[in-house]
Amino acid sequence: MSDDRRVFPRLQLDCPCFVTLRRDAGDLPCMLGNISSGGVMLQLPPFCATDGLPFGEVVSLVEVPKALAGALEGAQGRVAWCSGVQAGICFDDVLPFNVDDILDMLDEVC
């Protein structure tokens, strides 16, 4: 049996897609690594490698590229994991989009 706990299929991004992670401690510029209906994996700025993000911290995505704004702008969630300069954000509410929908949105960006 697989140890993969992922519930939603993920779309690995093959082009730079930048967002801002809004948090109480201040906004962070990030790059999307992958997207699913349940969350995102983010590449954090290099200065985050030391302290990372606290598990469970409440965050939201803002300044999302226009093509994805309808799906991700203002999406709220919590830090599910953080390792070095990568972090997983689990959305509070599942997005009403699947991987194919997100791929269609990205066609004009990538």
N, C-alpha and C positions, 0 to 999 in steps of 0.2 A: 504494500500500500504506500502511496506517495506521501511524503512529509509536507507537500505543498499545501499551505492553508489558504490559498487564494480562492475566493468565492467567485470573483468576476474576471472574465478574460481581459488581458491587458494589451494595449497597443503601444509597442516600443516605438518611440519617435526617432526618426533618422534625419531630422533637421533641427536646427536650434529654434526653440520656442520659449521665449522668456515671459515670466510672470513675476508679480511681486507677492511675497508672502506677508500678509498683515498680521502682526502680533503685538501684544501689549508692550513688549520690550523694544519695539521699533520694526519698521518694514525691512524686509530682506529681498534683494533681487535674486531670483532663482531661475533655473532652466528646467523645463519639464523633461523628465526621463521617460516616463510612461504614464498612460492614462487608462483608467477603467471607470465603470459606472460607480464604483465604490470608493475610489481614491486616486491619488497620484503619487509618483515617486519624483522627488525633486533633487536636482544638483544644487547644493548650497554654495555660497561664496567661500573661497579658501579660508578666510578668517574664522569660519565656523568649525573648522576641523578640530580645534582644541576642545571647545565646550559643547558643540552640537546644539540640539534643541531638546528641551525637557519632554520626557514622555508624558502624553496626556495634555500638553499645552493646547489651548484653543486658538485656532488660526483661521484665516480666510484667504482666498485667492483674489487678487485685484490686479488691475492693469494687464488684463489678459488680452492676447492678440485678438483683433476684431473677428477673425474667423471662428474662434472658440469662445468668444464672449458670451454668446447665448447659452452655452453649456456650462462654462466655468466661472464667469465673473461673479464674485461675491460668494462662491461656494464655501461653506464653513465646514470645519472638521477639527480633528485632533491629531497630534503627532502620535503615530502608532509605533514608529521606530526611528532611530537615527544612528548612523554609523559613519564617522568621518564627515565627509561633505555630501552624504546622501541621506535623505529622510523620506519616510513614507507618511502620507497624510490620509487618514480614513475620513471620508465625508460623513457628516451627521445624517444626511439624507441621500439615498441612492439617486444618482442622476437619471433622468428619464431618457437616457441615450445609451445605445450599445456601441460596441467597438466599430461596427460598420458605419454608424451615424457619425462618429467622431472622425473616422477616416475620410468620409465625404467632406466634412468641415475643413479638414486639413489640406485637401487637394489644392486649395487656392493659396496656402501658405508654403507648402513644401514643394 
